Amino acid sequence: MEDSSMESDLKRRHLSEVVLKKWRKERFRRTRKYESRFSETEEWRTTFSLVKTHRRRFRHESVFEKQTNVLEKQSDVIEKGSTLADRLINIKDWRTSVARIKMQARRFRRVSDLEKRSTHVDRLSKAKDNLKVTFLTIRAAMRYMDAHQLSLNPKSTANPFDFIKNPDKVASMVHDSSIPQQSSLNPMSTANPSDFMLNPDKLASIVHNYDIETLKTLGGVDAIAEIVDVWMHEGVESSDLSSRQATYGINKYSEKPSKSFLMFVWEAIHDPTLIILIVCSVVLIGMGLETKGWLDGLGILLSILLVITITAVSDYYIQSFQFKDDDKKKKKISFQVTRDGCTQKVTDYELVVGDVVHLFIGDQVPADGIFISGFNFLIDESSLTGESDPVHISEKKPFLFAGTIVQDGSATMLVTAVGVKTEWGKLMEKLNKGEDKITRVLQIKVKDVATIIEKIGWVFSVLTFFVLTVRFLVEKAMRNEFSSWSSNDAMSMLGHFTTAVTIIVATVTKGIPLALTLSLAFAMNKLRNDNARVTNPSACEAMCFCTCICTDMTGTLTTNRMFVDKIFLSGETKEARDNGGRVLSLGLSDSVSAVLLQGIFKCTGSEVVDDESGKTSILGTPTETAILQYGLDLGGDFNAIDSDIRMLKINSFNSTQKKMSVIVSLPGVRTRAFCKGAPEVVLGLCDKMIDVGGEIVPMSEENMNFITDVVDEFVADGLQTLCLAYLDVEGSFGCNDDIPEGGYTLIAVFGIKDPLRPGVKEAVETCLDAGISVHMVTGDDIRRAEVIAKQCGILTDDGLAIEGSDFRIIPRLVQVMASSSPTDKHEFVKHLKDMSEVVAVAGEGMIRAPALQESDIGFAMGIAGTKVTKGQADVILMDDDFTTIVKVAKWGRAVYVNIQKFVQFQLTVNIVALMINLVSACITGSAPLTAVQLLWVNLIMCTLSALALATGPPNDGLMKRPPVKGTESFITKTMWRNIISQSIYQMAVLFVLNFSGKPILNLHGPNATVILNTFIFNTFVFCQVFNDINSREIDDINVFRGMFSSWIFMCVMISIVVCQVTIVEFLGTFASIVPLDWQLWVLSIVVGLVSIPISVVLNTAREAWVRLKSSYASALRSHIISLKSKLVKNPKGNRSITDFLQDMRLIADDLALAQNPIYEEDLMVHILSQLGDEYANIVAAIKLRETALSYSELFEKLIDFERGLRETSQNPISSLITANYTSRQPGR
């Protein structure tokens, strides 16, 4: 029995050795050193209990039981040793017990000290780590083999782990040599979860662990495609989507769970003021059970409950639905994928494992995957690794990670992991668990106002309680009753406490934050209907502070629906289309037509596809689409040319090179290169062109000048220009060879038209009227940018159009910055912000992302925008239209003004209620307005008024006033005038009624006091009703404008009046009031109505003062305009530098005296722009300085230069001296 067991054991070990040798031969043949292989082999032997010469393993022990005991001792020894010294002692003891080595002292003779022994242990640890990787690879390979067996025998229930656990199965597989072939799988079969061979976590770990060895062992990306059951040229079948999502997951990250309604209730209860009011109400109920005092406490509790409910409902609706809904739509981005054998557009949420995704510049990689093919593919992995250097992705480095950004080139990738299986998904999971912390400027201002009001209320409440208590104690002492206390005294103190509580209630400002929330929600909802999705609520607020807008040209000011309008071909300019938009025949020879269509269809990063209905569409950028569409309109067959001509290499277009180059293999073993890009780049590569007769002629200087004039003519017409050229390459071309950079033949120059969007010019004028400057910041040619800017009204006569490299010395006068890089755009925005400008930036491409991040308000294009820009943006323009930005600005100002209206109304209520109760309590010892009445006015009525005032639509007058300054006080002088005037009127009336109301109203009897207090309460409420109407317009005479067309406002006013009638007539006991007769009702309404004429009179007086002031100021305004005109048009001429600079300084000083000072930098710009041509060198040197000059420094340099000109005017080598002077300029 023992012999058969030993024989089986030896056989098992022998077969395992066979597997190891075969695997090790392939694994370590060229990649591992001998020492590494040896250490890993030893680890393998230890795991499988293998010994090189197994007969000698226990040569000193003959009994099997003793062998077992030795193994147990060995296990104990391994578990014991915690330190290196302990291990050495245990090893010596063990070797002595089993007589393994006769001379134990020689065991570490070559590592005699502990440091060397420690190094030895570290090496062993590294070997173990490598062995772990080895076992993972073996396990993956074994699973792959087992999956193959399963595909051949579906009924098989083999477990892949059996190949590790059971060496007999390993041996049988080795002897059978059943290695799976790539063709063994059928990717066209119907997909279901059992067909996907690798575990999702294991499949994801290949990319996550950057396991290139496992990828090679499995057979590369082709093998992975077979494992996930997909043909890469066909893509995933639509019928497989649900099963793939069930197996591998969906490409979504778990969102932060929405708060329940009870959570919002809980948050509302935590308000300190409400907590104190709840405590006070409980005290009032407990102490007033024997009297009717408990009604005040119960009323306060019910009012607080209603306020908490309203606050929770509004927050639950707005925060849980609207803002999150916008954020989800913001994140939903479309990508091009290959599915069902054709290219389709799907959202990133719809991606599944196995999808073949096409990636282009600016895309954010939507999932983890493996590179299939591509050209010059660079990835920015800084979002994951923090490294700013781009990573070149190729077959050697094929792994792509979700969340990274495509910086250059294009590629296709095979998706291997989605959603939370990706590293980016795990990061998003953690971020979504964090708390939302959004700080908004307007929110801070509103909160500050509310906090100040409540603090004032607390101070006056304590002061009132102190005065009443002292008064009570003094009266008690004067009656010699200080030592005796009764229940009546306790009730008196309770009354004083109740009065103090009413003071607190009078200053509760719960309506102000609610008004802000309602106003933002209403504005965001309206903007959604106007094609603007606000993803960051603070953007709505910030737009009221916006002072300048930096916008791109293409797609924002223009329609981005481009078409070829003119073409230069065969030596002449031709119209591409007639007035009806139909393509005109070019009359070309077959050879010229062929090379033109080849260049159009092959030198492109876009694709022509046919959908299921057979309709042809083009997937690509608008510029590429225009050229491809033109090729199709000429009768070209994209699919035929694409199949006949094989692509060898491609250098994708980028903003730095400004060109795209390809190498293709033509039928007949010919190789041809095509180049397409900006004229200034492509023309420099051409030494030949096609003439009128279709012949190739040299590119002479005359021909080059003629073509340059054609390009200038196209640009002057506002057309975008692109040149197309070709080169027949001699000999063979290898994939590692570079595409030629010269010797091309010019084929054509395309003039591409992008029409202006309707309404853009009017929108720009609206911005200028609103004090918002508009700057065009684009990467396009400066000449074309100037044409478009003038058509839009952006570039004016006194404005400047410059290139990106020159802007750093130019301040606010820059209206067009063309040929700008992403760095230029970012620096331009930063420069404006440093000048205290509030900047809004609109853009679509990845190059706009840094500028969007730097800006105060970022706008992204919803149609043409990339995921990167949308991720950085605060507002997404769903129609990509500049006019939508103006709508956002208008609504932003409306939000600010609406909150001001409500704050004006709320402060009037608080001041009147506070003063009437405070003064009355201090004089008479009681307050006419009870806590329940004040809660009704301050909480319920003000909450409804917040809905009425905070949802007002914007009017045209908002865009005819300057932007709000961030440092400007939220409560303006006009608001204080309205607040104080209305408060004085209301307090005067209520004080008269409180102290002399009974004789005036002829009230007698035991209920006279209650009736008077009810009348005061009723009058106070109707004063607020009509003051609500006054607050609709802060500084307008006609307060009724648009009131009857606002159904929300009318419903709120009617609701307040109905509630007031109900409280007075039917809930008298609860509110400590009694019903009033009709005369008192009419009198209450009349007293409240008087507040409207007061507001009209004040606004009329203000309007008259403004007109009077403007009439006297018109002369000053004319003087300012004259000075500014003189400053712009004051050339130096024959004057000396001293006289010229003194004149310019005098003009600047006059402007300062007229309270319209000019910036020092702007003055220097005007000076430099009006110097003669002889100062061109010094002007260029100053513009190239990294730091700006002061006026005194500029004065000195110009004086020195002028002196040098005089001295060199008689010197024939003056140009050399001037050049030398320029090179010596400091700061360069």
C-alpha positions, 0 to 999 in steps of 0.5 A, a space after each residue: 500500500 505504501 509502495 503504490 502511494 509512493 509510486 503515485 506520488 512520484 508519477 504526479 511529481 514527474 508529470 508536474 515537472 513536465 508541465 513546468 519545463 514546457 511552460 518555463 521554456 516558453 515563459 523564460 526563454 528570452 526574458 528571465 535571467 538564470 538566477 531568477 529562473 532558478 529561484 522560481 523553480 525552487 519555489 515551484 518545487 517547494 509548492 509541489 513537494 518536489 526534490 531534484 533527486 527525490 530518493 535522497 530527500 530522506 536518505 537518513 530516515 527510513 520510516 515513513 511515519 518519521 518523515 511525516 513528523 519531520 514535515 510537521 516540525 518543518 511547518 512548526 518551524 516556519 510558523 515560529 520564526 518571527 525574526 531572522 535570528 529566530 529563524 536561524 536558530 530554528 533551522 539549526 535545531 531542525 537540521 540537527 534533528 534530521 541530520 540534514 547537514 553535518 557542518 551547520 556552521 558552513 550553512 551561511 559561510 558566504 553571508 556571515 553578517 546579518 546585513 547579507 542575510 537580510 539581503 538574501 531574505 529580500 531576494 527570496 521575497 522578491 522571488 516569491 512575488 514573481 512566483 505569484 505573478 507566474 501562478 496568476 498567468 498559469 491560472 489564466 492560461 489554464 482557464 483559457 484551455 478549459 474554456 476551449 474544452 468547454 466550447 468543444 464539449 458544452 456538457 463538460 463541467 470542468 473546473 479551470 482550477 482543477 488544472 492547478 489542483 490536480 496535476 493528473 489533468 495537467 499531464 493529460 492536457 500536455 500529452 494530448 497537446 490540445 492547445 486552443 486555436 484562435 479559430 476554435 471559437 465562433 464569435 458570431 454565435 448568440 451571446 449569453 453569459 456562459 459564452 464569455 470565457 473570462 471572469 469580468 474581474 480577471 479580464 479587467 485586471 489585465 488592463 488594471 495591472 498593466 499585465 502585458 505578459 498575460 496579454 501576450 500569453 493569451 495571444 494579444 488583442 485578437 485573442 481577447 476579442 475572441 474571448 469576449 466573443 466579438 469580431 473586431 471588424 464587425 463589433 458587438 451585435 445589438 442582440 448581445 447587449 443585455 447579456 453583456 451588461 448582465 455579465 460584465 456590468 454597465 458603464 455607469 457609476 453609482 450616483 450619490 444616493 438622493 436624500 429622502 424627504 425625511 432627511 430634508 425635514 431633519 436638516 430643516 429642524 436643525 436650524 438654531 432659530 427654529 430650535 429655540 422657538 420650539 423650546 419657547 413654544 413648549 415652555 409657553 404651553 407648559 406654563 400656560 395650561 391653566 390659562 389661554 397662554 398655551 394657545 400662543 405656544 401651540 400656534 408657534 409650534 404649528 407655524 414652525 411645522 408649516 415652515 419646516 414642511 415648506 422648506 423641506 418640500 422646496 429643497 427636496 424638489 430642487 436639489 434632489 431632482 433638478 440639479 441632479 438631472 442636469 448633472 446626469 445629462 451633462 455627463 452623457 456623451 456620445 462616442 463612435 463605435 463599431 456595431 453590427 458591422 457599421 459605425 454608430 453613435 452611442 452614449 458612454 452609458 451604453 458601452 459594453 465589454 467587447 465594443 470597438 470604440 473610435 477615439 479622436 482628439 479631445 475625447 475622454 476614454 470612456 472605459 478601460 480597454 486595449 489598443 487595436 490600431 491608431 496613428 500618433 496616439 497620445 494620452 494624457 493620464 494626469 487625471 489618474 497618475 498626476 503625470 503631465 507628460 503625454 503617454 504614447 499608446 501603441 501595440 507595445 503599450 496597448 492599455 487604455 484607462 477610463 478617464 484619460 484624455 486623447 491629446 493627439 492622433 486617433 485610434 480604436 480600442 477594444 473595451 475590456 472593463 466598464 463602470 466600477 470595474 475600471 480604476 476611474 469608476 472606483 475613483 468616481 465611486 469614492 467622489 460620489 460618496 463625498 459631501 457636496 460643498 458649493 459656495 456661491 457669492 449671492 448665497 453668501 451675501 443673502 445669508 449675511 443679510 439674514 444673519 444680521 437681521 436675526 442677530 439684531 432680533 436676538 439683541 433686541 429680544 434680550 434687551 426687551 426682556 431685561 427692560 420689562 423684567 427690571 420694570 416689573 421688579 422696580 414696580 414690585 419694590 415700590 409696592 413693598 412686595 419684593 419679598 412676596 411672590 404669587 402666581 400672578 407674578 409668575 404669569 406676569 413674568 411669563 407675559 414678559 417672556 412671551 413678548 421677548 419671544 415675539 421680538 425673535 419671531 419678528 426677525 425670523 428670515 426663513 423666506 430669504 434663503 427660500 427665495 434664493 432657491 426658488 429663484 434659481 430653480 425657476 431660472 434654471 427651468 426657464 433656461 432649459 427651455 431656452 437650450 441652456 443647461 445650467 449644471 452649476 447653480 452658481 453660474 446663474 448667480 455669477 452671470 450678474 457679475 460678468 463683465 466680459 465674454 471670451 468666445 470661440 468663433 467656429 460653432 458659437 458665432 457661426 453655424 458650424 454647418 460648413 460647405 465648400 464655397 470656392 475652390 482653387 484648382 488647376 490654376 484658377 479659382 472656381 465657384 463650388 456651388 451655384 446660388 441654389 446650393 447645387 455643386 458646379 462641374 469642375 471640368 477636370 481631366 480623369 487623372 486630376 479628378 482621380 487624384 483630387 478624390 483620392 486626396 479628399 477621401 483618404 487624407 481625412 480623419 472622418 468616415 462616410 457610413 450608411 445607416 440601416 435605412 441606406 442614408 449616407 452620413 459623415 462622422 467627423 469634424 465640420 471641416 472634414 465633413 464639408 470636404 468629404 461632402 464636396 467629394 461625394 457631390 462631385 460623384 466620388 465613391 468613398 467606399 470604392 476608393 477606401 477599399 482599393 487604396 490601403 492606408 500605410 501610415 497617418 499623422 493626424 491633424 493637430 493644432 501645433 503642426 496644422 496639417 495632416 499627412 498620410 501614406 497610402 498604397 495604390 493599386 499597381 504597387 504604387 505609394 502616394 503621400 497626401 498632405 492637407 492643412 493650413 496654406 502657410 504650412 502646406 504651400 511650404 512643402 510644395 514645389 510643384 502644382 497642377 496648371 490649367 491644362 492639368 499638367 504638373 509644373 514647377 511652383 515658381 515664385 510667380 505661381 506661389 504669389 498668385 496662390 497666396 493672393 487667392 488664399 488672401 482673397 478667400 480669407 477676405 471673404 470670411 472663408 476658411 482655407 485648406 490646401 491639399 497636396 500629393 507626392 508619389 513616393 519612390 521605392 518601398 515604404 516601411 511602417 517605421 519610415 517618416 512621411 516625407 516633408 517636402 516635394 509635394 504637388 499642390 492639388 487644390 485650395 478649398 474655401 470653406 464657408 461657415 455662415 454666421 448664426 442669425 441674431 449674433 450681431 444683435 446679441 453682441 450689441 446687447 452685451 455691449 449695452 449691458 457693459 459686457 465686453 466681448 472678445 473673440 479668442 480663436 485659433 483661426 487665421 487672424 485675417 479671417 477672424 477680423 472679417 467675422 468679428 467685424 460682421 458680428 460687431 465685436 471688432 470696432 474701430 478703436 479695438 485691436 486684433 492681434 495674434 496669441 503671441 502678442 496679447 500679454 502686453 495688451 489689456 482690455 482693448 483686445 477684441 480679437 485674439 487669433 492664432 492662439 494656442 491653448 496656453 494663450 487662451 488660458 493666459 488671456 483669461 488669467 490676465 483679464 481676471 487679474 484686472 478684476 474682470 469677471 470672465 465667461 468663456 465659451 468653447 467646444 474643443 479640448 484646447 478650451 478646457 484650461 481656459 474654461 477651468 480658469 474662467 469664472 463661468 464656463 460655457 460648453 457646446 452641447 452639440 460639438 463640445 467634447 466630454 472634457 469641456 463639458 466636464 469643466 463647464 458650468 453651463 452647456 449650450 444645447 444649441 451651441 449658439 452665442 445668443 443663448 449666452 446672452 439669455 443666461 446673462 439676462 436670467 442671471 441678472 434677473 435672479 440677483 434683482 429678484 432676490 433684492 426685491 424680496 430682501 427689500 420686502 422682508 426687511 420692511 416687514 422685520 423693521 416695522 414688526 420689531 419696532 412696533 412690538 419693541 417700543 410698545 412693550 417698553 412703554 406699555 408692557 405689552 406688544 400689540 402683535 402676538 407671536 402667532 400673528 407675527 409667525 403668520 406674517 413673517 413665515 407664512 406670508 413671506 414664504 408666499 411672497 418669496 414665490 411671487 417676487 423670486 420668480 419674476 421674469 427678466 425685462 429688457 431694462 436689465 441689459 441696459 445697466 452695467 454689471 453688478 460689482 462683486 464688492 458692491 453692497 447687496 442692499 443698494 441706496 435705492 433699496 434703503 430709500 424704499 425700505 426706510 420710507 415704507 417703514 416710517 410710514 407704516 410705523 407712524 400709522 401703527 404707533 398712532 393706532 397703538 397709543 391713540 387708536 381707541 379714541 380715534 376709532 371710537 372703541 369702547 367696552 371690554 373688547 376695545 383692546 382686542 379689537 384695536 390689536 386686531 385692527 393693528 394686525 389687519 392693517 399691518 398685513 395689508 400694508 405688506 400686501 401692497 408693499 409686495 406690489 411696490 417691491 416688484 420694481 425697485 426703481 421704476 415708477 410703474 409698479 403695475 407693469 406686467 403684474 396682471 400677466 404674472 399668474 404666479 404673483 396674482 395667485 399669491 396675492 389672492 391666497 394671502 388675502 383669503 388666508 387673512 380673511 379666514 384668520 380674522 373672521 374664523 380663527 380668532 381664538 387661536 390667533 388672539 383676535 376677534 372679527 372686524 366689521 366692514 368699516 374697519 376692513 375698508 380702513 385697513 385696506 385704505 391705509 395699506 393702499 397709501 403705500 403705493 402712492 408713496 412709492 410712486 412719488 419717491 420713484 418719480 422724484 428720483 427719476 427727475 433728479 437723474 434726468 436733471 443730473 444727466 442734463 448737466 453731465 452731458 457736457 462732461 460726457 461730451 468732453 470725455 468722448 472728445 478726450 478719448 477720441 483725441 487719445 486714439 487719434 493723436 499720431 506723433 508726426 514730426 513732434 519730438 518724443 518729449 512733446 508727444 508723450 507730454 501731450 498724451 499724458 495731459 490727455 490722460 490727466 484730463 480724463 482722470 479729472 473728468 472721473 474717467 481715468 485710463 489704465 497706465 497699460 492702455 495709455 502705453 498701448 495708445 502711445 506705441 500704436 501712434 509712433 512712426 515707422 522709424 520706431 518699429 524696432 523699439 516697439 517690437 522689442 517692447 512688445 516682446 518683453 515678458 514684463 510691462 514697462 512703467 510710464 517713466 521707463 517707456 519715456 526713457 527708452 523712447 528718448 534714448 531711441 530718438 537720440 540714437 536715431 538722430 546720431 545714426 541718421 548721418 551714419 550709413 550703418 544705422 541699421 546695424 546700430 538699431 539692430 544692436 540696440 534692439 538686441 540689448 533691450 532688457 527683460 527679453 
